[in-house]
């Protein structure tokens, strides 16, 4: 029976007062009954506007129909035709601005919870289904993938299914890229990522970790090793800073470093391999998902107070609404229309050898107001004269964007980049170098997991056409 409710089924979560002090997953997932009820809200539109909003073009009405029929494995198989990482995407993709934003049910109520249903289906498959993987017939071609983030994994998965011999080269000691080092456990359990990676290995994909392309091996050497095409999905892991005084003080982190120490190196453990500053007052500069991740991680590491400093208003926050709501529920505070102009350090002129010299003690901030729109349509923040004030802080986390690491480009001849250091490609992911393709954040700059996957899939199709002689 159709569910005509204008409201979606709420996602069960840990209580805020409890989850703010642990790294267990915040969202607990739908039960079978909740999933079937939510799936019954879908109108099964013939025009399928939701599919147009999906970067990897999952046949959303078809998989939701299977959920409503309680054919959960059938639903999974439909999703798997388009997505290599459904359990990941169901958790971290911004469905509210993609597929769900196109949902007809959203016109007079709340859209169907497509992301929550995708997560439910993937989790059901991972815990309940019999997994039998048949390796495809080899096609005789070899492809190298640089980076094991979402773009690289998606490209590798599609090529492996087509019979290609695929090897992924990962710079870190664990596979997953930003899924491992950038997204906290409470949003994306690392066991989920490991399970998705194991699925690719079952298809025959080879994974080589601790290999830095551009240093351990070059793109040229990969071709010399017999690879016929290379896909670069190395992401955008080089952090940006504001260039204000005090950014070199002890206690100032990039969000990348802070999250990598926590997520990958387990700095939250009592005796961590890598240290991280815990407790005290923490300020996070920025307003995106990474800023929310850093702020919520700081709480879980024992901070007594966490403040997100953002130079625009709450309405302009680029982070997902769900992540902002969770942060507020957990106790994160926000200083809107506020911009740092200096990070202040502790200095003891009477004792220059004081071990506390050079540590953060706070920030000098300036109030802002919103002026005329910029080139992206967002109103520019404009300083308010004589509005400077100071905020106490023991740790400052800078979350103001990232850029692609220039190592690969600087060691590869004939690879064009734009003014932002991003690799230039055509619509199919082909770079200026024959046989070399690229996609994801290395091409676009920091973006979403699902858009990176879409780029990986596009490049996989182009590589197949190139090596099979179809194009």
Buried (B, 14 or more C-beta within 10 A) or exposed (E): EEBEBEEBBEBEBBEBEEBBEEBEBBBEBBEEEBBBBBBBBBEEBEEBBBBEBBBBBBBBBBBBBBBBEEBBEBBBBBBBEBBBBBBBBBBBBBBBBBBBBBBBBBEEBBBBBBBBBBBBBBBBBBEEEEEEEEEBEEBEBBBBBBBBBBBBBBBBBBBBBBBBBBBBBBBBEBBBBBBBBBBBBBBBBBEBBBBBBEBBBBBBBBBBEEBBBBEEBBBEEBBEEEBBBBBBBBBBBBBBEBEBBBBEBBBBBBBBBBBBBBBBBBBBEEEBEEEBBBEBBBBBBBBBBBBBBBBBBBBBBEBEBBBBBBBBBEEBBBBBEBBBEBBBBBBBEBBBBBBBBBBBBBBEEEEEEEEEBBBBBBBBBBBBEBEEEEEEEEBBBBBBEEBEEEBBBBBBBBBBBBBBBEBBBEBBEEBEBEEEBBBEBEEBBBBEBEBBBBBBBBBBBBBBBBBBBBBBBBBBBBBBEBBBEEE
